[in-house]
Amino acid sequence: MIITAILTMLVIWCLFYGAVPGVALVCLCLVMGGFLAVVGRHKHEGFLVIDIIAQRSQLNKINSPLKFWTVLILLFLCIASRSVVVGLVLMAVMLFLTVAVGGLELHDYLSLLSLPVSFVLISALALLVDYGSSPFGVINLPVSQGYLVVSQAAQLRTALVLSKALGALSCLYLLSLSTPMPEIISVLRKAHVPDIVIELMYLIYRYTFVLFEMYRSMKDAAKSRLGFVNFSTSVKTTGKIYTNLLARSYQKSMNNFDAMESRCYIGEIRFLENKKELSRLHAIVAASLVVIISGLTITLH
């Protein structure tokens, strides 16, 4: 989260330099960076399994197809928009729904967002900074025979792309943090998505957490044997962990496949579905949200 806070301050500085007074810009950077560093800095006793968070969310009680298609429509509206406002509004609304309505702790939400947001911010820096032979921007840093330049056009372009990325990311996180994977698979199956795509999606998703759990247990075992006592030992231990991880993951996959076959697996993954009634209130709220975002997208086009 510290890295995310530093990247956030750099992006804010480059985005608003020349448009916001210097003192106000410094205060904004420090407030945003300090907020992310303090609130988002949270150590968990265990890995945040998204499925467990989704099961505990208050939004899990809502009809899954309604959530899925509403989020999908909002996602497309966010990408199609030509205004920064749409992405920022969506990000704020999704944050409110996930944290305030869904019941997820704010530091957990920021912790989960830190990695993808860091990649988005690095991409934003790449869009902001250009290299030229002459100083033609609001920020000009002399490098070698030229200048690293941040122009007003780059600021406007990056602000739009960044708002779209953060808005779309917030929509996807609302869905994933409030809807367990089996329910999403059920919606996709009803939408006639090919079974092979659905099964590959679930298995890849599942094995991400299987690999992490194996890695964590091996790392804890190495720590108990002083495997990270110094730098050289840490390098050797890390190499051994990743080497054994490949063999262990292959063995784990074979064991899981045997378990699936013992439960009459015939090439199709099926889950027990809990039907959730479609509430009229939920449908009205979802429709209102789509109409509002659609109106913003059309008005600010």
N, C-alpha and C positions, 0 to 999 in steps of 0.2 A: 504493500500500500504506500510505502514511502516513495517508491519509484513512480507510482501513479500520481502522487501529490506533486512531485518535482516536474513531471511531464505536463501536468495540468497548469502549473504556474508558467512554464515556458510557452505553452500554446496560448494561454490567455494574454501573456505579454506581447507575443508576436501578433495576435489577432487584433488587439485593441490599441496598439502603439500608434500614436498619431491621431487617434479619434477620441481618446479619453485622456484627461489631464494626468500628468506624471504621478502626482501624489495619490490620486484616486486609483490609478492603475496598480501602483505598488500595494496599496491597501487591499484591493480586490484580489491580487495574486496571493498575498499573505493569508487572507481570510479563507480563500478556497483551498489553498495548499494545507493550511493548518487544520481546517475542518476535516479534510480527507485523512490527514496523517493521524489525527487524534481519534475521530469517530470510527474510521475504517480500520484502525489498528486493533485487531482483536484476535487473540489466540484461542483456538478451539481444542477441546480435549480429543476430538476425533475429526475425521474428514467430513466436510459438509456434503452428505449424500443428497442429491437433488430430489430423488424420489421420496425420501423421508420428509423433507421440507414440504414437498407437494402434498403428501398425505396429511400433514399437520395443518396446512393452510386452511383458513376459513373459506377461501374461494374454491376449495375442492368440492364443496357442496353444490356448486353451480353446474348445470348441465354442460357436459364436455363438448359436444358439437357446437353449442352456442359460443363457448369461449374460443374454440379453435377457429371458427369462421369469422368471428368478430375480430380476433387478433390478426388473422390473415388479411382481412379487408383494411384494417388500420395500417398494417405493414405496407401494403401496396399504395395506400394514400400517402403515407410518409415518404416513400421512395419517389412517387410521382409529383410531389409538391415542389414548388419553386420558391418557397419562402422558409426562412430560418424559424419563423414563429411556429409553424406546424410541428416540426421536430421537437422544439423545446416544450411545447404544450403537451405533446404525446409523452415525452420523457417525464414531465411532472405528473401527469395523470397516472401513468403506469407505476411510478414510484409510490404515489398515494395509495393506489389500489393494492399493490403488493405488500407494502409495509403497514399502512394504517388499517386497511380493510382485511387483508390476508393474515395479518398478525405476525409477519416476519420481522425480526429485529433489524434495525437500520444498519448496525455494524456488520451483521451477517450479509445483508443485501450488498453493501459496499464491498465487502470482502469477496463475494462471488463475482462482482462486476469488475474488480480491479484488473484481472488479467486481460479480458477482451478490450476493456477501455484503454489499457496501456498500448495495445496494438493499434487501436484507432487513433490515439494521440500521436504515436510515432508516425503513422501515415499522414496525419494532419501537419506535422512538422515538415515532412517531405514535400507536401503540397505548398506549404507557405514559403519555403526557402528556395530561391533560384540563384543561379550563378550568371553574372554578366561582367562585361568588360568595363562598364561605367556605372556609377551610382545613380540609379533611377527610381529607387523605392523610398519608403518611409524609414526603413532600417537598412543601413549599408555597412557591412563589415569587410574591410580590406583583407583579402586572402590571396597571397602569391601575386599574380599579375591581374587579378580581377576582384570582384566583390561578391559576397554573399548578400543577396538582396531579398527583402520582403516588400512587395508592392501592394498597393491598395486593391488591385484586381485579384491578387493572390489571397488577400485577406477575405474579400467577399466570397470568392470561390470556395475557400477552405471552410468558412463559416457555414455555408450551405451544405457542403458534403458532411461536415462534422455533425451538424444538427440532424441530418437524415440518418447517419450511422447510429448516433446515440438514441434517436427515437425508435428506429427499427430494432436495435438491440434491447431496449426496454420492453418493447412489445413481446419479443421472443422470451425474455426472462419472465414476464408475467405469465405466459403460457406454461413454461417449463417449471416454474416454482409454484404453480397452483394445480397442475394436471399431471397425475402419474403417467409414466410411459405406456403402460397397458391401455389406458383410456385414449391416449393419442393414437396408438396403433389401431384401436377399434374404430376411431373416426376415419383414419386413412383407409382402412379396409372397406368401410361403407362407401367411401368415395371411389372405390374400385382401383386403388393403387395396386400395382402388381405385387403378389405375395413375396416374391424374391426380394424386392426392394424393401418391403416392410421388415422381413426377417433379418436382412443384412443390417438395416438401420438399428434394430433392437439389439442384435448381437454385438455390433460395434460399440453401441452405447453402454451395454452391460459390461463388456470386457474392459472398457476404460476404467471402471471402478474395481473390477477384479484385479487388474494389473496394479492399480494403486494400492489396494489392500495388501497384496503380496509384497510390494516394494516397501510399504510401511513396516510390515512385520519383520522383513529381513533387515531393514535399517535399524529398528529397535534392538534386534538381536545383536547386530554389530556394535551398537552403542554400549550395550551391556558388557561387551568384551573389549572395550576401549579401542574400537576400530577407528575412531575419529579423534584420537588423542593429539595428533599433530597433522600438518599439511600433507607430508609424504604418505603417512599411514591412511589419511582420508582418501587420497587419490587411489591407492591400492584397494582400499575397501570398496570405494564406489565402483571401480572396474569389476571387482568380483561380484558385487550385487547385481550389476546390469548383465553380467555374463550368466549368472545363475537365474536371473529373471526370465530370460528367454526359454531355458529348459523347463523351469517351473510353470511358465504360462502355457507351454505346449502340453505338459502333463495335466495341468488343470483343465484345459480345453477337452482333452480326451476323456477325463473323468466326468465332466459335465455332459459330454455327448452320450456316454454310457448311461448316465442317470436319465437323460431325456429318452433314450431308447427303452429303458426299463419302464418308463411311464407311457409307452405306446406312441412314441414320436414317429410319425410317418411322413415327415417333410413339411409340416405346417405347425407353426407355433400358435397356440390358442390360449386365451386367458378367460377367467371367469369375470363376466361383466356385471357390474352393479349399475342398474338403470337409475338415472337421476332425472326426476321430472323437470320439465321445462317450466320455470316460474314466469308468470306474466310480467312481474316486476323486473326480473332480470332481463327479459327480452326487451322491455321498454327502455331500460338503462343502456343496454348494448346498442339498440337502434338509435337512441339519442346521441350517444357518443360518436357513432359512425356519421350521423347527420351533421354534428358540430364540426368534426374534423373535415368532412367533405366540404362543408361551407367555407371553412378556413382555407382549404386547398384551392377552391374555385375563386374565392374573393381575393386572395393574395397571390394568385398566379401571375 
